[in-house]
Amino acid sequence: MSTWRRAALAMLIGLCPATAAPAFDALSPSLPTNYSPPDGDTEGGLWMASRQAEEEIAHSPRRIADAALETYLRDILCRLAPEYCSQIRVYVVRTPYFNASMMPNGAMQVWSGLLIRMRDEAQLAAVLGHEIGHFLRRHSLERARDLETKTSLLTLFTLGLGGAVAAGGVAPAVAQGASGGAQLAALGSLFAFSRDHEAQADKYGVQLMAKAGYDPAQAAAVWRNLVDEQNASGEKQDGSSYFFATHPDPASRLETLGGYARELGGQQTIDAGQAHARYFAAVGAHLPGFFADELHLSQPGRSEHLFKQLLDAKFAPGVVNYCLGEVSRKRDGGKLSDAALAYYQAALGYPDAPPEAHRAIGLWKLKAKQLDEARQHFTAYLEQAPQAGDRDMIDYYLGLTEKAP
């Protein structure tokens, strides 16, 4: 099977829009523990393709091979579904979009764009729990069998939908932040789970996170944050938007998830402060790179809203203030505006401020002919980033600061 066909299958296996669901039923996994399907049938074929796709993800240059981060994510998965812990592997893929998916053989990929949209471990557990719901209910097998009754998988895989990349399950244009969103939406609508599957996964995931001791209200919080971000982007919440093309009415889902949380309330045993600290410790080292990927998408409305949400959550305030300064600067056509300066200066009030905040302020001060202050910030930048690739340019600017009139 070709790379892009395996990627298309991975989309079938893992892409998961969501929907509202009726009242609760009991947890009832259909996947036996330590299960392996027989060769030759539909499920055996799904597992074979999953193993091939997993191998490519494991060796992809986009994989973030951070053993500590992968272990942290796997520990959450094992807390949610301890009986299936031995069957679970997790891979982090550097792609600046919100997505996680779990293959029928127990391999999960988590995209970096998802990690910067979680406020704490409980919200992450809500998303991972939803994916485990698909896994334990064997929804990919039901979906494959349903497709087989309508047309052959081979026919589906040979549709000209843009040649997705197995490492991320997304068309190259999407990975580059270009116009590939329409291609991804087309794949999503073709391979998405049914509404019943999504209802089960939502229901299952919330129960799993509550049983594990997480606050079930955080499941609705994840969706609310995404809806607010979408509104800030100016995109419509309908089929014209990739995100909402593969999701039903967000208001009904918020209502349903909120009802689940009220029904399951009082089960929280995991300390929220400790969970937040664990989450930040796991992802903190990667945040500057993840945030830079978000900025490169050139979606100022969406990015500004996201970074302000993170700032309100006291999440990496030094880096986030710097990123808000970059959003302001880009929105103003690259000009070093007063609004951008205020964010850069605020960044320096926190220990996680990136050295680039000093560089940005130095450029603003140089333009304003405040040469002493410009020199101080340029010097601080080079002291904190001695291997900076733009050192020669900064040395030149430092020379200009010595030529005071």
C-alpha positions as CSV (number, residue, x, y, z in Angstrom):
1,M,0.0,0.0,0.0
2,S,1.4,3.4,-0.9
3,T,2.3,6.0,1.6
4,W,-0.6,8.3,0.9
5,R,-3.1,5.4,0.9
6,R,-1.8,4.4,4.4
7,A,-2.2,8.1,5.4
8,A,-5.8,8.1,4.1
9,L,-6.5,5.0,6.1
10,A,-4.9,6.7,9.2
11,M,-7.5,9.5,8.6
12,L,-10.2,6.9,8.7
13,I,-8.8,5.4,11.8
14,G,-8.1,8.6,13.7
15,L,-9.9,11.7,12.6
16,C,-12.6,12.5,15.2
17,P,-15.2,15.2,15.0
18,A,-17.7,15.2,17.8
19,T,-21.4,15.5,18.5
20,A,-24.0,15.6,21.1
21,A,-25.1,12.4,22.9
22,P,-28.0,11.1,24.8
23,A,-28.0,10.1,28.5
24,F,-25.3,7.9,30.0
25,D,-24.8,4.2,29.7
26,A,-22.2,2.1,31.5
27,L,-18.6,1.8,30.4
28,S,-18.5,-1.2,28.0
29,P,-15.4,-1.6,25.9
30,S,-15.8,-4.0,22.9
31,L,-12.0,-4.4,22.6
32,P,-10.6,-7.4,24.6
33,T,-7.4,-6.7,26.5
34,N,-4.2,-8.0,24.8
35,Y,-6.2,-8.4,21.7
36,S,-4.8,-9.1,18.2
37,P,-7.1,-9.7,15.2
38,P,-6.8,-12.6,12.9
39,D,-5.0,-12.0,9.6
40,G,-7.0,-11.8,6.4
41,D,-10.2,-10.1,7.5
42,T,-11.1,-6.4,7.6
43,E,-9.8,-5.8,11.1
44,G,-6.6,-7.6,10.4
45,G,-6.1,-5.3,7.4
46,L,-6.7,-2.2,9.5
47,W,-4.1,-3.3,12.0
48,M,-1.6,-4.1,9.3
49,A,-2.0,-0.6,7.8
50,S,-1.9,0.9,11.2
51,R,1.4,-0.8,12.0
52,Q,2.8,0.5,8.7
53,A,1.6,4.0,9.4
54,E,2.9,3.9,12.9
55,E,6.4,2.9,11.6
56,E,6.4,5.9,9.3
57,I,5.3,8.2,12.1
58,A,8.0,6.8,14.4
59,H,10.7,7.7,11.9
60,S,9.2,10.9,10.6
61,P,11.3,14.1,10.9
62,R,8.2,15.8,12.3
63,R,8.1,13.5,15.3
64,I,9.2,15.1,18.5
65,A,11.4,12.4,19.9
66,D,11.2,13.5,23.5
67,A,11.0,10.4,25.7
68,A,9.9,12.3,28.8
69,L,7.0,14.0,26.9
70,E,5.8,10.8,25.3
71,T,6.0,9.0,28.7
72,Y,4.0,11.8,30.3
73,L,1.2,11.4,27.7
74,R,1.3,7.7,27.9
75,D,0.9,7.8,31.7
76,I,-2.3,9.9,31.3
77,L,-3.6,7.3,28.8
78,C,-2.7,4.5,31.2
79,R,-4.5,6.4,34.0
80,L,-7.6,6.6,31.8
81,A,-7.5,3.0,30.6
82,P,-5.2,1.0,32.9
83,E,-6.3,-2.4,31.6
84,Y,-5.1,-1.4,28.2
85,C,-1.8,0.3,29.2
86,S,0.4,-2.4,27.7
87,Q,-1.3,-1.9,24.3
88,I,-0.7,1.9,24.0
89,R,2.0,3.8,22.3
90,V,2.1,7.6,21.8
91,Y,3.9,9.9,19.4
92,V,4.1,13.7,19.4
93,V,4.1,15.2,15.9
94,R,5.1,18.8,15.3
95,T,2.1,20.1,13.3
96,P,0.4,23.4,14.3
97,Y,-3.2,22.2,14.2
98,F,-5.5,20.8,16.8
99,N,-5.7,17.1,16.4
100,A,-5.1,13.7,18.2
101,S,-5.9,10.3,16.8
102,M,-5.6,6.8,17.9
103,M,-5.2,3.8,15.6
104,P,-6.9,0.5,16.2
105,N,-3.6,-1.1,17.1
106,G,-3.1,1.2,20.1
107,A,-0.8,3.8,18.5
108,M,-1.7,7.4,19.1
109,Q,-0.4,10.6,17.6
110,V,-0.8,14.0,19.3
111,W,-0.2,17.2,17.3
112,S,1.7,20.1,18.8
113,G,-1.1,22.4,17.9
114,L,-3.3,20.5,20.3
115,L,-0.8,20.8,23.2
116,I,-0.7,24.6,23.1
117,R,-4.5,24.7,23.3
118,M,-4.7,22.7,26.5
119,R,-4.7,24.7,29.8
120,D,-3.9,21.8,32.0
121,E,-3.7,18.0,32.4
122,A,-7.5,17.7,32.9
123,Q,-8.3,19.2,29.5
124,L,-5.7,17.0,27.9
125,A,-7.2,14.0,29.6
126,A,-10.6,15.0,28.1
127,V,-9.2,14.8,24.6
128,L,-7.2,11.6,25.1
129,G,-10.2,10.0,26.8
130,H,-12.3,10.8,23.7
131,E,-9.7,9.0,21.5
132,I,-9.5,6.0,23.8
133,G,-13.3,5.8,23.6
134,H,-12.9,5.3,19.8
135,F,-10.2,2.7,20.4
136,L,-12.0,0.7,23.0
137,R,-15.3,0.7,21.1
138,R,-13.5,-0.3,17.9
139,H,-15.1,2.4,15.9
140,S,-12.6,2.2,13.1
141,L,-13.6,-1.4,12.4
142,E,-17.3,-0.4,12.4
143,R,-16.6,2.4,10.0
144,A,-14.5,0.3,7.7
145,R,-17.2,-2.4,7.5
146,D,-19.8,0.3,6.8
147,L,-17.6,1.7,4.0
148,E,-17.2,-1.8,2.6
149,T,-20.9,-2.1,2.2
150,K,-21.0,1.0,0.1
151,T,-17.9,0.9,-2.0
152,S,-14.4,-0.7,-1.9
153,L,-11.8,0.9,0.2
154,L,-9.5,0.8,-2.8
155,T,-11.9,3.2,-4.6
156,L,-11.9,5.5,-1.7
157,F,-8.1,5.5,-1.4
158,T,-7.6,6.3,-5.1
159,L,-9.7,9.5,-5.0
160,G,-7.6,12.5,-5.8
161,L,-7.6,14.2,-2.5
162,G,-4.1,15.6,-2.4
163,G,-1.7,12.9,-1.3
164,A,-1.7,13.1,2.5
165,V,1.6,12.7,4.4
166,A,1.6,9.6,6.7
167,A,3.6,11.3,9.4
168,G,0.8,13.7,10.1
169,G,-2.1,12.4,8.1
170,V,-2.4,15.8,6.3
171,A,-1.7,17.1,2.8
172,P,1.7,18.8,2.4
173,A,0.0,22.2,1.8
174,V,-1.7,21.9,5.2
175,A,1.6,21.0,6.9
176,Q,3.0,24.2,5.3
177,G,0.1,26.3,6.6
178,A,-1.1,26.9,3.0
179,S,-4.4,26.2,1.3
180,G,-4.5,22.5,2.1
181,G,-7.2,23.0,4.7
182,A,-9.8,22.2,2.0
183,Q,-8.1,18.9,1.2
184,L,-8.0,18.0,4.9
185,A,-11.7,18.8,5.2
186,A,-12.4,16.6,2.3
187,L,-10.6,13.7,3.8
188,G,-12.3,14.4,7.1
189,S,-15.8,14.3,5.7
190,L,-15.0,11.1,3.8
191,F,-13.3,9.2,6.7
192,A,-14.9,10.8,9.8
193,F,-16.6,8.6,12.4
194,S,-20.4,8.6,12.4
195,R,-22.4,10.8,14.8
196,D,-23.2,7.7,16.9
197,H,-19.5,7.0,17.2
198,E,-18.7,10.5,18.2
199,A,-21.5,10.5,20.8
200,Q,-20.1,7.3,22.3
201,A,-16.6,8.6,22.3
202,D,-17.7,11.8,24.0
203,K,-19.7,9.9,26.6
204,Y,-17.0,7.3,27.1
205,G,-14.2,9.9,27.4
206,V,-15.9,12.0,30.0
207,Q,-16.6,8.9,32.1
208,L,-13.0,7.7,31.8
209,M,-11.6,11.1,32.9
210,A,-14.0,11.4,35.8
211,K,-13.2,7.8,36.9
212,A,-9.5,8.7,36.8
213,G,-10.1,11.7,39.1
214,Y,-10.1,14.6,36.6
215,D,-12.7,17.4,36.6
216,P,-15.2,16.3,33.9
217,A,-16.2,20.0,33.4
218,Q,-12.9,20.4,31.5
219,A,-14.2,18.4,28.6
220,A,-16.7,21.2,27.8
221,A,-14.0,23.8,28.5
222,V,-11.8,22.4,25.7
223,W,-14.6,22.8,23.2
224,R,-15.6,26.2,24.4
225,N,-12.0,27.4,24.0
226,L,-12.0,26.1,20.4
227,V,-15.3,27.8,19.6
228,D,-14.1,31.1,21.0
229,E,-10.9,30.8,19.0
230,Q,-12.8,30.1,15.8
231,N,-15.0,33.1,16.4
232,A,-11.9,35.3,16.9
233,S,-10.6,34.1,13.6
234,G,-13.6,35.5,11.7
235,E,-14.3,32.1,10.1
236,K,-17.8,30.8,9.9
237,Q,-18.9,27.9,12.1
238,D,-20.3,25.9,9.2
239,G,-19.2,23.7,6.4
240,S,-17.0,26.4,4.8
241,S,-14.6,26.1,7.7
242,Y,-12.3,23.0,8.0
243,F,-12.7,22.8,11.7
244,F,-16.5,23.0,11.7
245,A,-17.0,21.1,8.5
246,T,-16.1,17.9,10.5
247,H,-18.0,18.9,13.7
248,P,-21.7,19.2,14.4
249,D,-23.4,22.2,16.1
250,P,-21.0,23.4,18.8
251,A,-23.7,24.7,21.1
252,S,-25.4,21.3,21.4
253,R,-22.1,19.6,22.2
254,L,-21.3,22.2,24.9
255,E,-24.7,21.6,26.4
256,T,-24.3,17.8,26.3
257,L,-20.8,17.8,27.8
258,G,-21.9,20.3,30.4
259,G,-24.7,17.9,31.4
260,Y,-22.3,15.0,31.6
261,A,-20.1,17.1,34.0
262,R,-23.0,17.9,36.2
263,E,-24.0,14.2,36.4
264,L,-20.4,13.1,37.1
265,G,-19.6,16.0,39.5
266,G,-17.8,15.3,42.8
267,Q,-15.4,12.7,41.4
268,Q,-12.4,14.9,41.1
269,T,-9.5,13.6,43.2
270,I,-6.5,14.9,41.2
271,D,-5.2,18.3,42.5
272,A,-5.7,20.9,39.8
273,G,-2.6,22.8,40.8
274,Q,-0.4,19.8,40.7
275,A,-1.8,18.7,37.4
276,H,-1.2,22.1,35.9
277,A,2.4,22.0,37.1
278,R,2.9,18.5,35.6
279,Y,1.5,19.6,32.3
280,F,3.7,22.7,32.1
281,A,6.8,20.7,33.1
282,A,6.2,18.2,30.3
283,V,5.6,20.7,27.5
284,G,7.4,23.8,28.7
285,A,10.7,23.2,26.9
286,H,8.8,22.9,23.5
287,L,6.5,25.9,23.9
288,P,8.7,28.5,22.1
289,G,8.9,26.3,19.0
290,F,5.2,25.4,19.1
291,F,4.3,29.1,19.5
292,A,6.6,30.0,16.6
293,D,4.7,27.5,14.4
294,E,1.5,29.2,15.4
295,L,2.8,32.6,14.5
296,H,4.0,31.3,11.1
297,L,0.4,30.5,10.2
298,S,-0.3,34.2,9.8
299,Q,-3.7,34.1,11.4
300,P,-3.5,37.1,13.7
301,G,-7.1,37.1,15.0
302,R,-6.9,33.4,16.0
303,S,-3.4,33.6,17.3
304,E,-4.0,36.7,19.4
305,H,-7.1,35.1,21.0
306,L,-5.2,31.9,21.7
307,F,-2.2,33.7,23.3
308,K,-4.5,35.9,25.4
309,Q,-6.3,32.8,26.7
310,L,-3.0,31.3,27.6
311,L,-2.0,34.6,29.3
312,D,-5.2,34.5,31.4
313,A,-4.3,31.0,32.4
314,K,-0.9,32.1,33.5
315,F,0.6,29.7,31.0
316,A,4.3,30.6,30.1
317,P,3.6,34.4,30.5
318,G,7.1,35.5,29.3
319,V,6.9,33.6,26.0
320,V,3.2,34.4,25.5
321,N,3.7,38.1,26.0
322,Y,6.5,38.1,23.5
323,C,4.2,36.2,21.0
324,L,1.5,38.8,21.5
325,G,4.0,41.4,20.7
326,E,4.9,39.5,17.5
327,V,1.2,39.3,16.6
328,S,0.8,43.1,17.1
329,R,3.9,43.8,15.0
330,K,2.7,41.6,12.1
331,R,-0.8,43.0,12.2
332,D,0.8,46.5,11.9
333,G,2.6,45.4,8.8
334,G,5.9,44.8,10.6
335,K,6.0,48.2,12.2
336,L,7.4,48.4,15.8
337,S,4.2,49.8,17.3
338,D,3.6,51.0,20.9
339,A,1.2,48.0,21.4
340,A,3.9,45.5,20.4
341,L,6.5,47.3,22.7
342,A,4.2,47.0,25.7
343,Y,4.0,43.2,25.2
344,Y,7.7,42.9,24.7
345,Q,8.4,44.9,27.9
346,A,5.8,42.8,29.8
347,A,7.6,39.6,28.7
348,L,10.8,40.8,30.4
349,G,8.9,40.8,33.7
350,Y,8.9,36.9,33.7
351,P,11.8,34.4,34.0
352,D,10.7,32.6,30.9
353,A,11.0,35.6,28.6
354,P,12.8,34.7,25.4
355,P,16.0,36.6,24.5
356,E,14.2,37.9,21.4
357,A,12.2,40.2,23.5
358,H,15.4,42.2,24.2
359,R,16.1,42.3,20.4
360,A,12.6,43.5,19.6
361,I,12.8,46.3,22.2
362,G,16.3,47.2,21.0
363,L,15.0,47.7,17.5
364,W,12.1,49.8,18.7
365,K,14.5,52.0,20.8
366,L,16.9,52.3,17.9
367,K,14.2,53.5,15.6
368,A,13.1,56.0,18.3
369,K,16.8,57.2,18.6
370,Q,16.8,56.1,22.3
371,L,20.3,54.8,21.7
372,D,21.4,54.1,25.3
373,E,18.4,51.9,25.9
374,A,18.8,50.3,22.5
375,R,22.4,49.4,23.3
376,Q,21.4,47.9,26.6
377,H,18.8,45.6,25.1
378,F,21.0,44.5,22.1
379,T,23.7,43.7,24.6
380,A,21.3,41.7,26.8
381,Y,20.1,39.8,23.7
382,L,23.6,38.7,22.7
383,E,24.5,37.8,26.3
384,Q,21.4,35.5,26.5
385,A,21.7,34.1,22.9
386,P,25.5,34.0,22.2
387,Q,24.9,31.7,19.2
388,A,22.3,33.9,17.7
389,G,22.2,33.6,13.9
390,D,21.7,37.3,13.5
391,R,24.7,38.3,15.7
392,D,26.4,40.1,12.9
393,M,23.3,42.3,12.3
394,I,23.0,43.0,16.0
395,D,26.7,44.0,16.2
396,Y,26.0,46.4,13.4
397,Y,23.1,47.9,15.3
398,L,25.3,48.2,18.4
399,G,27.7,50.2,16.3
400,L,25.0,52.6,15.4
401,T,24.2,53.1,19.0
402,E,27.7,54.4,19.5
403,K,27.2,57.2,17.0
404,A,25.0,59.4,19.2
405,P,24.7,62.9,17.9
